[in-house]
Amino acid sequence: MNNFIVGQVTPSMLEHITYGTFIFFGAFSLAGGLFIWWFVPETKGLTLEEMDLVFGATEGLAAADQARQEAILRRLGLIDDGVVEKKSDEETGSRKGSQEHDEKVEAAT
């Protein structure tokens, strides 16, 4: 739509303000470039989850997914930042049960 409007007004602008048309479009292009340079954050090399943080979203699907992925990586031992996770009752209970089973097997042999 923008290109259509520019295409429609450019011939009239060239007829009435001649070379001022190029100054007009040049000034708007320069202003747009400066706006991008100062006000749009750099997003090169960021994941979609990190983009939410750059633009200020602290909750949502991507932020929750990033937290879930970090928790999985910590449990797998791929991230070691000194955080010790607390084992759930199911995990400790199943370990106790398997230890008791191993002790019974050893006692029977």
N, C-alpha and C positions, 0 to 999 in steps of 0.2 A: 504494500500500500504506500509506504514511504517513497519507494522508487517511482511509483506512478505519479505521485504528487510532484516530486522533483522534476520528472519528465514533462509534466504539464506546465509548471511555472517557469522553467528555465528559458524557453524561447521568449516569453513576455519580459522576463528580467533582463535578458540580453538586449532586447529592443529598447527598453526604457533606461536602464542604468549601465549598459555596456560592460566595461571591464570591472565595474563594481560587483557584478555577479560573482566573479571569481574570488574577489576579496571577501564577499559575504560567505560563500561556501568554505573558503579557506579559514576564515575566522571561526566558523562553527566546528570545522574539523579539528582545529588547534584546541579549542575549548573542550571538545569531547576527549581528545587525547590527554589533555592535562587532568581532566576529571578522572579518567581511568588510571593515570599514573599515581595520583594521590589518594583516591578514595576506594579503589577496588583492590582487595587483598590478593596477594600472590597465592595461587593454588597449584602451582606446578609440583608434581611429585606427591601429592596428597591423595589418600584414599577417600572414598565417598564418606566413610565414617568420620574421618578427620575434617571433612568439609563442614559437617554440622558444627563442630567445635569452632572452626574459623568464623563462621557466620553467626555464632552465638546460641545455637540450640543446645541446651543442656539435657534435654530429655527427648525421648522419641524412639522410634524403631532402630535407627542406625546407632544411636548412642547406647541403647540397651544391647544391641548385637555386638558392638565393640567390647563392652564390659564382659559379656558372655564369652567371647573369643579369648580375651585376656585371662579369664578364670580357667578356661580349658587349657591354655598354653602353660599356665602356672602348675596345674595339676599334672601335666605331662612332663614338667621339668624343663620346658623350653625357655621359660622366663624365670630367672632367679633374682628377685629383688629383695630377698630377706624376709618375705612374707610367708609365714607358716600357716597353712590352712588347717582349720579344725576339722577333724574327721567326724563324719556323721555317725549316729548311733547304729545305723544299718551296717556301715563298713566295719566298725569296731566289733559289733555283734557277730558278723559273719567271720571275722578273723578269729574271734574267740572260739566259735564253733569249729572252725577248721583246725585250730590248735588242739582242741580237745579230741577231735577225730584222730589227728596224727599221734597224740599221746596214747590213745586207746590201741591204735594199730601197733605202735612200738611195744606196748605192754603185752599185747597178745603174741608177739613173735618172740 
